[in-house]
Amino acid sequence: MRDKIVAGNWKMNLNFEDAIQLGTNLNAWVADNQPDAQVIISPSSIYLQVLLEAVDEQYVKVASQDISAHDKGAYTGDISGEQLDSIGLDFAIIGHSERREYQGETDAIIAEKLKQAFKNQINPIFCIGEKLEEREAEQHFEVVKSQLLNALKSQNIEDLSRLIIAYEPVWAIGTGKTASPEQAQEIHAYIRKVLNDEFGVEVANETSILYGGSVNAQNANDIFSQPDIDGGLVGGASLKYEDFIQIIAACK
């Protein structure tokens, strides 16, 4: 059975005290309520170590927002997979649309980052998704397939058991717009079909695919009820404790 997952991408938000408070509050809620979904939080890198110590990993996991494409060396500002693994981190977001746009990350770079994650026993939350103009031109299936295969074709198939995919329609991130549950299900099912065609039925059936486009407390139930949607990668709503726990509870 595929894992149900709700991951909060905190992006470049929260000061130190607020980050620790939110993490510990979430940990206490998960411990008390035992939701069906695995809960992951992804704070800024400077908080990773402290939050790993502040939460209990049986309740809340911690993810990096990125990982270097390189093993080690003169790459100022990068954090390697080995470094992340050495502090006990198990998850990393890779290929988020904001990094594709603002840091110029290509499919080739993302493929190397995935290799580093797999090499260092880190589970990647691999993000794919189309822009508004691509959706309007009805190119969304083509774009998603291209992003998927350009990054995964060079990986060892044995490593794909660690893979988590997050479909994030770029036009719905931070805009308040959301794909309808039917639109989201359609493309999640398509992603699973591509996985099946290229990597086999086991990979397709076992890979958790999360929806990542403006999930909130009001729409989470409808989105998570779709058969090929295994949870969410949540942005702004994950910064609000009351909203985020409602989203977690909706993932059953």
C-alpha positions as CSV (number, residue, x, y, z in Angstrom):
1,M,0.0,0.0,0.0
2,R,1.3,3.5,-0.9
3,D,2.2,5.8,2.0
4,K,-0.1,8.7,2.6
5,I,2.0,11.8,3.1
6,V,1.4,15.5,3.9
7,A,4.5,17.6,3.6
8,G,4.8,21.2,4.6
9,N,7.2,23.3,2.5
10,W,8.0,26.3,4.7
11,K,10.1,28.0,2.0
12,M,12.0,31.1,3.3
13,N,9.6,31.8,6.1
14,L,9.5,31.8,10.0
15,N,12.2,33.1,12.4
16,F,13.9,30.6,14.6
17,E,11.5,30.7,17.6
18,D,8.4,30.5,15.3
19,A,9.9,27.5,13.4
20,I,10.7,25.6,16.6
21,Q,7.2,26.4,18.1
22,L,5.4,25.3,15.0
23,G,7.5,22.1,14.7
24,T,6.9,21.1,18.4
25,N,3.2,21.9,18.2
26,L,2.8,19.7,15.2
27,N,4.8,16.9,16.8
28,A,2.5,17.1,19.9
29,W,-0.7,17.0,17.7
30,V,0.5,14.1,15.6
31,A,1.5,12.2,18.7
32,D,-2.0,12.7,20.2
33,N,-4.1,12.2,17.1
34,Q,-2.1,9.5,15.2
35,P,-3.3,10.6,11.7
36,D,-3.1,8.2,8.7
37,A,-0.6,10.4,6.8
38,Q,3.1,10.6,7.4
39,V,3.8,14.3,8.3
40,I,6.9,16.0,6.9
41,I,8.1,19.5,7.5
42,S,10.7,21.3,5.4
43,P,12.2,24.3,7.1
44,S,15.0,26.6,6.0
45,S,18.3,24.8,6.0
46,I,19.7,26.7,9.1
47,Y,16.9,25.1,11.2
48,L,17.3,21.5,10.0
49,Q,19.5,20.2,12.8
50,V,17.5,21.9,15.6
51,L,14.2,20.7,14.3
52,L,15.5,17.1,13.9
53,E,16.2,17.3,17.6
54,A,13.0,19.1,18.5
55,V,10.6,16.6,17.0
56,D,10.2,12.8,17.3
57,E,10.8,11.2,14.0
58,Q,8.1,8.6,14.6
59,Y,5.6,11.5,14.5
60,V,7.2,14.2,12.3
61,K,9.9,13.8,9.7
62,V,12.1,16.7,8.5
63,A,13.1,17.4,4.9
64,S,15.6,19.7,3.3
65,Q,14.3,22.1,0.7
66,D,17.1,21.2,-1.7
67,I,20.2,19.1,-2.1
68,S,23.4,19.7,-4.1
69,A,24.1,18.0,-7.4
70,H,27.7,17.5,-6.3
71,D,29.4,15.2,-3.8
72,K,31.6,17.8,-2.1
73,G,33.9,20.6,-2.9
74,A,34.0,24.3,-3.8
75,Y,30.2,24.9,-4.2
76,T,29.6,27.8,-1.9
77,G,26.1,27.7,-0.4
78,D,25.3,24.1,-1.4
79,I,24.5,21.3,1.1
80,S,25.6,17.8,0.0
81,G,23.6,14.6,0.4
82,E,26.4,13.3,2.6
83,Q,26.0,16.3,4.9
84,L,22.3,15.9,5.1
85,D,22.5,12.2,5.8
86,S,25.2,12.8,8.5
87,I,22.7,14.8,10.6
88,G,20.0,12.1,10.2
89,L,17.9,13.6,7.5
90,D,15.8,11.3,5.4
91,F,13.9,13.5,2.9
92,A,14.7,16.4,0.5
93,I,12.5,18.4,-1.9
94,I,14.1,18.3,-5.4
95,G,13.1,20.2,-8.5
96,H,10.6,22.6,-6.9
97,S,9.2,25.0,-9.5
98,E,10.6,28.0,-7.7
99,R,14.1,26.6,-8.0
100,R,13.6,25.7,-11.6
101,E,12.5,29.4,-12.2
102,Y,14.7,31.4,-9.9
103,Q,17.8,29.3,-9.8
104,G,17.7,28.0,-13.3
105,E,17.5,24.3,-12.4
106,T,17.2,22.2,-15.5
107,D,16.0,18.6,-15.8
108,A,19.7,17.5,-16.1
109,I,20.6,19.2,-12.8
110,I,17.6,17.7,-11.1
111,A,18.6,14.3,-12.4
112,E,22.0,14.7,-10.7
113,K,20.3,15.9,-7.5
114,L,18.2,12.8,-7.5
115,K,21.3,10.6,-7.8
116,Q,22.8,12.3,-4.8
117,A,19.7,11.8,-2.8
118,F,19.5,8.1,-3.7
119,K,23.3,7.6,-3.1
120,N,22.9,9.0,0.4
121,Q,19.7,7.2,1.5
122,I,17.6,10.3,1.2
123,N,14.0,10.0,0.0
124,P,13.4,12.7,-2.7
125,I,10.2,14.6,-3.0
126,F,10.6,15.2,-6.7
127,C,8.5,18.1,-8.1
128,I,7.0,18.3,-11.6
129,G,4.3,20.5,-13.1
130,E,3.3,22.8,-15.9
131,K,3.1,26.6,-16.2
132,L,-0.2,28.4,-17.0
133,E,0.6,28.9,-20.6
134,E,1.5,25.2,-21.0
135,R,-1.8,24.2,-19.4
136,E,-3.8,26.6,-21.6
137,A,-2.0,25.2,-24.7
138,E,-3.0,21.7,-23.5
139,Q,0.7,20.7,-23.2
140,H,0.5,19.7,-19.6
141,F,0.7,16.0,-20.2
142,E,3.7,16.4,-22.5
143,V,5.5,18.8,-20.1
144,V,4.9,16.5,-17.1
145,K,6.1,13.4,-19.0
146,S,9.2,15.2,-20.2
147,Q,10.2,16.4,-16.7
148,L,9.5,13.0,-15.3
149,L,11.5,10.9,-17.8
150,N,14.4,13.4,-18.2
151,A,15.1,13.1,-14.5
152,L,14.3,9.5,-13.9
153,K,15.6,7.7,-17.0
154,S,19.2,7.9,-15.7
155,Q,18.4,6.5,-12.2
156,N,18.8,2.9,-11.1
157,I,15.4,1.4,-11.0
158,E,16.1,-0.1,-7.6
159,D,16.4,3.4,-6.2
160,L,12.9,4.4,-7.3
161,S,11.5,2.6,-4.3
162,R,12.5,5.7,-2.4
163,L,10.8,8.1,-4.8
164,I,8.0,10.4,-3.9
165,I,6.5,12.6,-6.6
166,A,4.8,15.9,-6.1
167,Y,2.7,17.2,-8.9
168,E,2.6,21.0,-8.6
169,P,0.8,23.0,-11.3
170,V,2.9,26.1,-11.3
171,W,-0.1,28.2,-12.1
172,A,-1.7,27.2,-8.8
173,I,1.3,27.8,-6.5
174,G,0.8,30.7,-4.2
175,T,-1.9,32.1,-6.5
176,G,-5.0,30.8,-4.6
177,K,-6.0,29.0,-7.8
178,T,-6.3,25.2,-7.5
179,A,-6.8,22.5,-10.0
180,S,-10.2,20.9,-9.6
181,P,-10.2,17.5,-7.9
182,E,-11.0,16.0,-11.3
183,Q,-8.1,17.9,-13.0
184,A,-5.7,16.8,-10.3
185,Q,-6.8,13.2,-10.5
186,E,-6.6,13.1,-14.3
187,I,-2.9,14.1,-14.3
188,H,-2.0,12.0,-11.2
189,A,-3.4,9.0,-13.0
190,Y,-1.4,10.0,-16.1
191,I,1.8,10.2,-14.1
192,R,1.2,6.8,-12.6
193,K,0.6,5.4,-16.2
194,V,3.9,6.9,-17.3
195,L,5.6,5.2,-14.4
196,N,4.0,1.9,-15.3
197,D,4.9,2.2,-18.9
198,E,8.5,3.1,-18.3
199,F,9.5,1.5,-15.0
200,G,6.9,-1.2,-14.4
201,V,3.8,-1.9,-12.4
202,E,5.5,-2.2,-9.0
203,V,7.1,1.3,-9.2
204,A,3.8,2.7,-10.5
205,N,1.7,1.2,-7.7
206,E,4.1,1.9,-4.9
207,T,5.1,5.5,-5.6
208,S,3.3,8.1,-3.6
209,I,2.2,11.0,-5.7
210,L,1.3,14.2,-3.9
211,Y,-0.7,17.2,-5.1
212,G,1.1,20.5,-4.6
213,G,-1.0,23.5,-5.8
214,S,-2.5,25.7,-3.1
215,V,-3.9,22.9,-0.9
216,N,-5.8,24.4,2.0
217,A,-8.1,23.4,4.8
218,Q,-11.2,24.0,2.6
219,N,-10.2,21.9,-0.4
220,A,-8.0,19.1,1.1
221,N,-10.9,16.6,1.6
222,D,-12.0,16.8,-2.0
223,I,-8.4,16.6,-3.4
224,F,-7.3,13.8,-1.1
225,S,-10.3,11.7,-1.8
226,Q,-9.1,11.1,-5.4
227,P,-7.8,7.5,-5.9
228,D,-4.4,8.5,-7.3
229,I,-3.6,11.4,-5.0
230,D,-1.7,10.2,-2.0
231,G,-1.4,13.4,-0.1
232,G,-0.1,16.9,-0.5
233,L,3.0,19.2,-0.7
234,V,1.6,22.2,1.2
235,G,3.0,25.7,1.0
236,G,1.5,28.7,2.7
237,A,-1.1,26.7,4.6
238,S,1.6,24.7,6.3
239,L,2.8,27.8,8.1
240,K,-0.6,28.1,9.9
241,Y,-0.9,25.4,12.6
242,E,-4.7,25.2,12.7
243,D,-4.9,25.0,8.9
244,F,-2.1,22.5,8.5
245,I,-3.5,20.0,11.1
246,Q,-6.9,20.1,9.3
247,I,-5.1,19.3,6.0
248,I,-3.2,16.4,7.7
249,A,-6.5,15.1,9.2
250,A,-8.1,15.1,5.7
251,C,-5.6,12.7,4.3
252,K,-7.0,9.3,5.1
